[in-house]
Amino acid sequence: MRDVRIDRQFRPMTDTVPCVLCLGNFDGVHKAHAMLVHAAADLACKLGALPGVFCFTRPSGDYLQENAPPHLASTHERLSLLFDAGAQMALVTYFPAMRELDTTQFLAYLEDMGCVGVVCGDDFRFGKKAAGNARTLLQHFGQERTVIVPPQTLPDGQRISSSAIRAALGQGDTKRAALMLGRPWTLCAKVYHGKHLGSHWGFPTANQYFPARCVVPAYGVYAVRCSVDSVTYEGVANVGLRPTIDGKQARVNCETHLFDFSGDLYGKQIRTAFYAYLRPERKFESADALRAAIASDAQRARAYFENFT
């Protein structure tokens, strides 16, 4: 069962079923988020309810912070990952209509939606001016219907969080980001027409723009895997402004050469998973030098996957 309830009017729904809701923004759906869903599944089993999630169509930071952080995943991707983690329903709401609810009104809303138990992280806040917290939920729902999940950390002690994942990607540390996510970070976007220079050089590429408000990893060259029509291809990708060809290109893009692929990708939605950072983006003195660098990068990416475990 995968039930997504998008509530636009914030009124009790007539088809509610008892549910245990994980509460949060879930940007990226990392390992700590997955722990929340697993805890909700366990509690839901005890209470005879469905495990689900409560989140907003856009992270609350988009409305509360002047310089809100970029997103690790779209709403569609977030929900897909949450369902993969074990959620069986999702209540998706619009933050602007919720931000004036005080804690009592917020809790009443959850119960009107069929919520009989809650799961959250220790730092969860809710209600007008973030007046409610995990302890407020515990006092309202009771110890038997509330699970507060402690922080999840990496072996070196760093707390797993969406902000830590953004920081890792900003430094090109795809491996650390993957440790926190439980999988490589992935760009999901359509392929658009480029200048076709790669095809002339024997390295045809799939060009993708980063969606609005999407996080952009450090500019440079990466070993990647691309999913095309349910088939996965290894490849090498450049993220940045293509300074050798375009100079000051107006928009950052991801340009990927897929190994052992032939076919037309234009207009298709493909998923590009970032496995390893190979080198920073740089401007070459000539097109020939760039072509030689691409050949070398492709060799390095192939070698990376040959040794990948």
Contacts in CASP RR format, 6 or more apart in sequence:
PFRMAT RR
TARGET T0000
AUTHOR 0000-0000-0000
METHOD contacts of the structure
MODEL  1
MRDVRIDRQFRPMTDTVPCVLCLGNFDGVHKAHAMLVHAAADLACKLGAL
PGVFCFTRPSGDYLQENAPPHLASTHERLSLLFDAGAQMALVTYFPAMRE
LDTTQFLAYLEDMGCVGVVCGDDFRFGKKAAGNARTLLQHFGQERTVIVP
PQTLPDGQRISSSAIRAALGQGDTKRAALMLGRPWTLCAKVYHGKHLGSH
WGFPTANQYFPARCVVPAYGVYAVRCSVDSVTYEGVANVGLRPTIDGKQA
RVNCETHLFDFSGDLYGKQIRTAFYAYLRPERKFESADALRAAIASDAQR
ARAYFENFT
1 50 0 8 1.000
1 88 0 8 1.000
1 89 0 8 1.000
2 83 0 8 1.000
2 88 0 8 1.000
2 89 0 8 1.000
3 88 0 8 1.000
3 89 0 8 1.000
3 90 0 8 1.000
4 79 0 8 1.000
4 89 0 8 1.000
4 90 0 8 1.000
4 92 0 8 1.000
5 13 0 8 1.000
5 89 0 8 1.000
5 90 0 8 1.000
5 91 0 8 1.000
5 92 0 8 1.000
5 113 0 8 1.000
6 57 0 8 1.000
6 92 0 8 1.000
6 93 0 8 1.000
7 13 0 8 1.000
7 91 0 8 1.000
7 92 0 8 1.000
7 93 0 8 1.000
7 113 0 8 1.000
8 94 0 8 1.000
10 93 0 8 1.000
10 97 0 8 1.000
10 98 0 8 1.000
10 109 0 8 1.000
11 112 0 8 1.000
12 112 0 8 1.000
12 113 0 8 1.000
13 112 0 8 1.000
13 113 0 8 1.000
16 112 0 8 1.000
16 113 0 8 1.000
16 114 0 8 1.000
17 49 0 8 1.000
17 50 0 8 1.000
17 89 0 8 1.000
17 114 0 8 1.000
18 47 0 8 1.000
18 48 0 8 1.000
18 49 0 8 1.000
18 50 0 8 1.000
18 114 0 8 1.000
18 116 0 8 1.000
19 44 0 8 1.000
19 49 0 8 1.000
19 50 0 8 1.000
19 51 0 8 1.000
19 52 0 8 1.000
19 89 0 8 1.000
19 91 0 8 1.000
19 113 0 8 1.000
19 114 0 8 1.000
19 115 0 8 1.000
19 116 0 8 1.000
19 117 0 8 1.000
20 40 0 8 1.000
20 43 0 8 1.000
20 44 0 8 1.000
20 47 0 8 1.000
20 49 0 8 1.000
20 50 0 8 1.000
20 51 0 8 1.000
20 52 0 8 1.000
20 115 0 8 1.000
20 116 0 8 1.000
20 117 0 8 1.000
20 118 0 8 1.000
20 119 0 8 1.000
20 145 0 8 1.000
21 40 0 8 1.000
21 52 0 8 1.000
21 53 0 8 1.000
21 54 0 8 1.000
21 91 0 8 1.000
21 110 0 8 1.000
21 115 0 8 1.000
21 117 0 8 1.000
21 118 0 8 1.000
21 119 0 8 1.000
22 33 0 8 1.000
22 36 0 8 1.000
22 37 0 8 1.000
22 39 0 8 1.000
22 40 0 8 1.000
22 51 0 8 1.000
22 52 0 8 1.000
22 53 0 8 1.000
22 54 0 8 1.000
22 82 0 8 1.000
22 87 0 8 1.000
22 118 0 8 1.000
22 119 0 8 1.000
22 120 0 8 1.000
23 53 0 8 1.000
23 54 0 8 1.000
23 55 0 8 1.000
23 118 0 8 1.000
23 119 0 8 1.000
23 120 0 8 1.000
23 124 0 8 1.000
23 126 0 8 1.000
23 137 0 8 1.000
24 53 0 8 1.000
24 54 0 8 1.000
24 55 0 8 1.000
24 120 0 8 1.000
24 124 0 8 1.000
25 55 0 8 1.000
25 56 0 8 1.000
25 59 0 8 1.000
25 60 0 8 1.000
25 61 0 8 1.000
25 162 0 8 1.000
26 33 0 8 1.000
26 53 0 8 1.000
26 55 0 8 1.000
26 78 0 8 1.000
26 82 0 8 1.000
27 59 0 8 1.000
27 71 0 8 1.000
27 72 0 8 1.000
27 73 0 8 1.000
27 78 0 8 1.000
27 162 0 8 1.000
28 71 0 8 1.000
28 72 0 8 1.000
28 73 0 8 1.000
28 77 0 8 1.000
28 78 0 8 1.000
28 81 0 8 1.000
28 162 0 8 1.000
28 165 0 8 1.000
28 181 0 8 1.000
29 73 0 8 1.000
29 77 0 8 1.000
29 78 0 8 1.000
29 81 0 8 1.000
29 82 0 8 1.000
29 85 0 8 1.000
29 181 0 8 1.000
30 160 0 8 1.000
30 161 0 8 1.000
30 162 0 8 1.000
30 165 0 8 1.000
30 180 0 8 1.000
30 181 0 8 1.000
30 182 0 8 1.000
31 152 0 8 1.000
31 160 0 8 1.000
31 180 0 8 1.000
31 181 0 8 1.000
31 182 0 8 1.000
32 121 0 8 1.000
32 149 0 8 1.000
32 151 0 8 1.000
32 152 0 8 1.000
32 160 0 8 1.000
32 161 0 8 1.000
33 82 0 8 1.000
33 85 0 8 1.000
34 85 0 8 1.000
34 182 0 8 1.000
35 149 0 8 1.000
35 152 0 8 1.000
36 119 0 8 1.000
36 120 0 8 1.000
36 121 0 8 1.000
36 149 0 8 1.000
37 51 0 8 1.000
37 52 0 8 1.000
37 53 0 8 1.000
37 82 0 8 1.000
37 85 0 8 1.000
37 86 0 8 1.000
37 87 0 8 1.000
38 85 0 8 1.000
38 86 0 8 1.000
39 119 0 8 1.000
39 147 0 8 1.000
39 149 0 8 1.000
40 51 0 8 1.000
40 52 0 8 1.000
40 53 0 8 1.000
40 87 0 8 1.000
40 119 0 8 1.000
40 147 0 8 1.000
41 51 0 8 1.000
41 86 0 8 1.000
42 147 0 8 1.000
43 49 0 8 1.000
43 51 0 8 1.000
43 117 0 8 1.000
43 119 0 8 1.000
43 145 0 8 1.000
43 147 0 8 1.000
44 50 0 8 1.000
44 51 0 8 1.000
44 52 0 8 1.000
47 116 0 8 1.000
47 117 0 8 1.000
47 145 0 8 1.000
49 116 0 8 1.000
49 117 0 8 1.000
50 88 0 8 1.000
50 89 0 8 1.000
51 86 0 8 1.000
51 87 0 8 1.000
51 88 0 8 1.000
51 89 0 8 1.000
52 82 0 8 1.000
52 87 0 8 1.000
52 88 0 8 1.000
52 89 0 8 1.000
52 90 0 8 1.000
52 91 0 8 1.000
53 82 0 8 1.000
53 87 0 8 1.000
53 89 0 8 1.000
53 90 0 8 1.000
53 91 0 8 1.000
54 90 0 8 1.000
54 91 0 8 1.000
54 93 0 8 1.000
54 110 0 8 1.000
54 115 0 8 1.000
55 78 0 8 1.000
55 90 0 8 1.000
55 91 0 8 1.000
55 92 0 8 1.000
55 93 0 8 1.000
56 92 0 8 1.000
56 93 0 8 1.000
56 94 0 8 1.000
56 95 0 8 1.000
56 98 0 8 1.000
57 75 0 8 1.000
57 92 0 8 1.000
57 93 0 8 1.000
57 94 0 8 1.000
57 95 0 8 1.000
58 75 0 8 1.000
58 95 0 8 1.000
59 68 0 8 1.000
59 71 0 8 1.000
60 95 0 8 1.000
60 99 0 8 1.000
61 68 0 8 1.000
61 69 0 8 1.000
62 68 0 8 1.000
62 95 0 8 1.000
62 213 0 8 1.000
63 95 0 8 1.000
63 96 0 8 1.000
63 99 0 8 1.000
68 213 0 8 1.000
69 162 0 8 1.000
69 163 0 8 1.000
69 166 0 8 1.000
69 215 0 8 1.000
70 166 0 8 1.000
70 213 0 8 1.000
70 214 0 8 1.000
70 215 0 8 1.000
70 216 0 8 1.000
71 213 0 8 1.000
71 214 0 8 1.000
71 215 0 8 1.000
72 162 0 8 1.000
72 165 0 8 1.000
72 166 0 8 1.000
72 185 0 8 1.000
72 215 0 8 1.000
73 81 0 8 1.000
74 188 0 8 1.000
74 211 0 8 1.000
74 214 0 8 1.000
75 92 0 8 1.000
77 188 0 8 1.000
79 90 0 8 1.000
79 92 0 8 1.000
82 90 0 8 1.000
83 90 0 8 1.000
91 113 0 8 1.000
98 106 0 8 1.000
98 109 0 8 1.000
98 127 0 8 1.000
99 127 0 8 1.000
99 128 0 8 1.000
100 128 0 8 1.000
101 109 0 8 1.000
101 127 0 8 1.000
101 128 0 8 1.000
102 127 0 8 1.000
102 128 0 8 1.000
102 131 0 8 1.000
103 126 0 8 1.000
103 127 0 8 1.000
103 128 0 8 1.000
103 131 0 8 1.000
103 132 0 8 1.000
103 136 0 8 1.000
105 127 0 8 1.000
106 126 0 8 1.000
106 127 0 8 1.000
107 136 0 8 1.000
107 137 0 8 1.000
107 140 0 8 1.000
110 118 0 8 1.000
116 145 0 8 1.000
117 141 0 8 1.000
117 145 0 8 1.000
117 146 0 8 1.000
118 137 0 8 1.000
118 141 0 8 1.000
118 145 0 8 1.000
118 146 0 8 1.000
118 147 0 8 1.000
119 146 0 8 1.000
119 147 0 8 1.000
119 148 0 8 1.000
119 149 0 8 1.000
120 134 0 8 1.000
120 137 0 8 1.000
120 147 0 8 1.000
120 148 0 8 1.000
120 149 0 8 1.000
121 134 0 8 1.000
121 148 0 8 1.000
121 149 0 8 1.000
121 150 0 8 1.000
121 151 0 8 1.000
122 134 0 8 1.000
122 148 0 8 1.000
122 149 0 8 1.000
122 150 0 8 1.000
122 151 0 8 1.000
123 134 0 8 1.000
123 151 0 8 1.000
124 133 0 8 1.000
124 134 0 8 1.000
124 137 0 8 1.000
125 131 0 8 1.000
125 132 0 8 1.000
125 133 0 8 1.000
126 132 0 8 1.000
126 133 0 8 1.000
126 136 0 8 1.000
134 148 0 8 1.000
137 146 0 8 1.000
137 148 0 8 1.000
138 146 0 8 1.000
138 148 0 8 1.000
151 159 0 8 1.000
151 160 0 8 1.000
152 159 0 8 1.000
152 160 0 8 1.000
153 159 0 8 1.000
153 160 0 8 1.000
154 160 0 8 1.000
154 176 0 8 1.000
154 179 0 8 1.000
154 180 0 8 1.000
158 164 0 8 1.000
160 180 0 8 1.000
161 180 0 8 1.000
164 180 0 8 1.000
165 177 0 8 1.000
165 180 0 8 1.000
165 181 0 8 1.000
165 185 0 8 1.000
166 215 0 8 1.000
168 174 0 8 1.000
168 176 0 8 1.000
168 177 0 8 1.000
168 180 0 8 1.000
169 177 0 8 1.000
169 185 0 8 1.000
169 215 0 8 1.000
169 217 0 8 1.000
169 218 0 8 1.000
169 274 0 8 1.000
170 215 0 8 1.000
170 216 0 8 1.000
170 217 0 8 1.000
170 218 0 8 1.000
171 218 0 8 1.000
172 217 0 8 1.000
172 218 0 8 1.000
172 277 0 8 1.000
173 277 0 8 1.000
174 184 0 8 1.000
174 185 0 8 1.000
174 217 0 8 1.000
174 222 0 8 1.000
174 274 0 8 1.000
174 275 0 8 1.000
174 276 0 8 1.000
174 277 0 8 1.000
175 276 0 8 1.000
177 184 0 8 1.000
177 185 0 8 1.000
177 274 0 8 1.000
178 184 0 8 1.000
178 185 0 8 1.000
178 275 0 8 1.000
183 273 0 8 1.000
184 225 0 8 1.000
184 273 0 8 1.000
184 274 0 8 1.000
184 275 0 8 1.000
185 215 0 8 1.000
185 217 0 8 1.000
185 273 0 8 1.000
185 274 0 8 1.000
186 271 0 8 1.000
186 272 0 8 1.000
186 273 0 8 1.000
186 274 0 8 1.000
187 208 0 8 1.000
187 210 0 8 1.000
187 214 0 8 1.000
187 254 0 8 1.000
187 271 0 8 1.000
187 272 0 8 1.000
187 274 0 8 1.000
188 269 0 8 1.000
188 270 0 8 1.000
188 271 0 8 1.000
188 272 0 8 1.000
189 208 0 8 1.000
189 209 0 8 1.000
189 210 0 8 1.000
189 211 0 8 1.000
189 254 0 8 1.000
189 269 0 8 1.000
189 270 0 8 1.000
189 272 0 8 1.000
190 208 0 8 1.000
190 267 0 8 1.000
190 268 0 8 1.000
190 269 0 8 1.000
190 270 0 8 1.000
191 206 0 8 1.000
191 207 0 8 1.000
191 208 0 8 1.000
191 265 0 8 1.000
191 266 0 8 1.000
191 267 0 8 1.000
191 268 0 8 1.000
191 270 0 8 1.000
192 207 0 8 1.000
192 208 0 8 1.000
192 209 0 8 1.000
192 266 0 8 1.000
192 267 0 8 1.000
193 207 0 8 1.000
193 266 0 8 1.000
194 205 0 8 1.000
194 207 0 8 1.000
195 245 0 8 1.000
196 204 0 8 1.000
197 245 0 8 1.000
197 287 0 8 1.000
198 204 0 8 1.000
198 205 0 8 1.000
198 257 0 8 1.000
198 294 0 8 1.000
199 205 0 8 1.000
201 291 0 8 1.000
201 294 0 8 1.000
203 257 0 8 1.000
203 291 0 8 1.000
203 294 0 8 1.000
203 295 0 8 1.000
203 298 0 8 1.000
204 257 0 8 1.000
205 255 0 8 1.000
205 256 0 8 1.000
205 257 0 8 1.000
206 226 0 8 1.000
206 255 0 8 1.000
206 256 0 8 1.000
206 257 0 8 1.000
206 258 0 8 1.000
206 265 0 8 1.000
206 270 0 8 1.000
206 272 0 8 1.000
207 253 0 8 1.000
207 254 0 8 1.000
207 255 0 8 1.000
207 256 0 8 1.000
208 253 0 8 1.000
208 254 0 8 1.000
208 255 0 8 1.000
208 256 0 8 1.000
208 270 0 8 1.000
208 272 0 8 1.000
209 251 0 8 1.000
209 252 0 8 1.000
209 253 0 8 1.000
209 254 0 8 1.000
210 216 0 8 1.000
210 252 0 8 1.000
210 253 0 8 1.000
210 254 0 8 1.000
216 239 0 8 1.000
216 240 0 8 1.000
216 252 0 8 1.000
217 239 0 8 1.000
217 274 0 8 1.000
217 277 0 8 1.000
218 239 0 8 1.000
218 277 0 8 1.000
218 280 0 8 1.000
219 239 0 8 1.000
219 240 0 8 1.000
219 241 0 8 1.000
219 252 0 8 1.000
219 280 0 8 1.000
219 281 0 8 1.000
220 238 0 8 1.000
220 239 0 8 1.000
220 240 0 8 1.000
220 277 0 8 1.000
220 278 0 8 1.000
220 279 0 8 1.000
220 280 0 8 1.000
220 281 0 8 1.000
221 236 0 8 1.000
221 237 0 8 1.000
221 238 0 8 1.000
221 239 0 8 1.000
221 277 0 8 1.000
221 278 0 8 1.000
221 279 0 8 1.000
221 280 0 8 1.000
221 281 0 8 1.000
221 297 0 8 1.000
222 236 0 8 1.000
222 237 0 8 1.000
222 238 0 8 1.000
222 239 0 8 1.000
222 274 0 8 1.000
222 275 0 8 1.000
222 276 0 8 1.000
222 277 0 8 1.000
222 278 0 8 1.000
222 301 0 8 1.000
223 234 0 8 1.000
223 235 0 8 1.000
223 236 0 8 1.000
223 275 0 8 1.000
223 276 0 8 1.000
223 278 0 8 1.000
223 300 0 8 1.000
223 301 0 8 1.000
223 304 0 8 1.000
223 305 0 8 1.000
224 234 0 8 1.000
224 235 0 8 1.000
224 236 0 8 1.000
224 237 0 8 1.000
224 256 0 8 1.000
224 272 0 8 1.000
224 273 0 8 1.000
224 274 0 8 1.000
224 275 0 8 1.000
224 301 0 8 1.000
225 232 0 8 1.000
225 233 0 8 1.000
225 234 0 8 1.000
225 235 0 8 1.000
225 272 0 8 1.000
225 273 0 8 1.000
225 275 0 8 1.000
225 305 0 8 1.000
226 232 0 8 1.000
226 233 0 8 1.000
226 234 0 8 1.000
226 235 0 8 1.000
226 256 0 8 1.000
226 258 0 8 1.000
226 270 0 8 1.000
226 271 0 8 1.000
226 272 0 8 1.000
226 273 0 8 1.000
227 270 0 8 1.000
227 271 0 8 1.000
227 273 0 8 1.000
228 258 0 8 1.000
228 261 0 8 1.000
228 265 0 8 1.000
228 268 0 8 1.000
228 270 0 8 1.000
229 268 0 8 1.000
233 258 0 8 1.000
233 259 0 8 1.000
233 260 0 8 1.000
233 261 0 8 1.000
234 258 0 8 1.000
234 259 0 8 1.000
234 301 0 8 1.000
234 302 0 8 1.000
234 305 0 8 1.000
235 256 0 8 1.000
235 257 0 8 1.000
235 258 0 8 1.000
235 259 0 8 1.000
235 298 0 8 1.000
235 301 0 8 1.000
235 302 0 8 1.000
235 305 0 8 1.000
236 256 0 8 1.000
236 257 0 8 1.000
236 259 0 8 1.000
236 278 0 8 1.000
236 294 0 8 1.000
236 297 0 8 1.000
236 298 0 8 1.000
236 300 0 8 1.000
236 301 0 8 1.000
237 254 0 8 1.000
237 255 0 8 1.000
237 256 0 8 1.000
237 257 0 8 1.000
237 272 0 8 1.000
237 274 0 8 1.000
238 254 0 8 1.000
238 255 0 8 1.000
238 256 0 8 1.000
238 281 0 8 1.000
238 297 0 8 1.000
239 252 0 8 1.000
239 253 0 8 1.000
239 254 0 8 1.000
239 281 0 8 1.000
240 249 0 8 1.000
240 252 0 8 1.000
240 253 0 8 1.000
240 254 0 8 1.000
240 281 0 8 1.000
241 247 0 8 1.000
241 248 0 8 1.000
241 249 0 8 1.000
241 252 0 8 1.000
241 281 0 8 1.000
242 249 0 8 1.000
242 253 0 8 1.000
242 255 0 8 1.000
243 249 0 8 1.000
243 281 0 8 1.000
243 282 0 8 1.000
243 283 0 8 1.000
244 283 0 8 1.000
244 284 0 8 1.000
244 287 0 8 1.000
244 289 0 8 1.000
244 290 0 8 1.000
245 287 0 8 1.000
245 290 0 8 1.000
247 283 0 8 1.000
254 272 0 8 1.000
256 272 0 8 1.000
257 294 0 8 1.000
257 298 0 8 1.000
259 298 0 8 1.000
259 301 0 8 1.000
259 302 0 8 1.000
275 304 0 8 1.000
275 305 0 8 1.000
275 308 0 8 1.000
276 301 0 8 1.000
276 304 0 8 1.000
278 297 0 8 1.000
278 300 0 8 1.000
278 301 0 8 1.000
278 304 0 8 1.000
279 297 0 8 1.000
284 290 0 8 1.000
284 293 0 8 1.000
END
